[in-house]
């Protein structure tokens, strides 16, 4: 991973929402505004894909209460919208919080504690989001994930 700081700027009345990327050593900065049809008050979470060899530098943005993800590619300098709604799925999928699996090509999405009925969803084989903007592209599974709590010793 290169020394970059990725920032999700939700914007305000006068300023559009955007992703800002700061290169900490070369002092080269990039910004790209989010698509205009995205409700900027729902932008919630940004996670960066650490596997730059497979997909290049990409960021995934979760939206509170929405059933799609935004994907930003730094290499191609554009956005994609990944729909997570499935015709055979009656449960709503919220993308408020995101996390990558450390061992597999899995992206976990959840709506958080205020929507426990929706659970944690796993997007399996999430390798090529740019090829799947309109349909549910990957295997979407609802998983029960056991969250372990650790006590920090001081």
HELIX and SHEET records of a PDB file:
HELIX    1   1 UNK A   40  UNK A   42  5                                   3    
HELIX    2   2 UNK A   52  UNK A   55  1                                   4    
HELIX    3   3 UNK A  113  UNK A  118  5                                   6    
HELIX    4   4 UNK A  129  UNK A  131  5                                   3    
SHEET    1   A 3 UNK A   4  UNK A   9  0                                        
SHEET    2   A 3 UNK A  18  UNK A  23 -1                                        
SHEET    3   A 3 UNK A  29  UNK A  33 -1                                        
SHEET    1   B 4 UNK A  43  UNK A  48  0                                        
SHEET    2   B 4 UNK A  58  UNK A  63 -1                                        
SHEET    3   B 4 UNK A  68  UNK A  73 -1                                        
SHEET    4   B 4 UNK A  78  UNK A  83 -1                                        
SHEET    1   C 4 UNK A  97  UNK A 100  0                                        
SHEET    2   C 4 UNK A 106  UNK A 110 -1                                        
SHEET    3   C 4 UNK A 120  UNK A 124 -1                                        
SHEET    4   C 4 UNK A 139  UNK A 143 -1                                        
END                                                                             
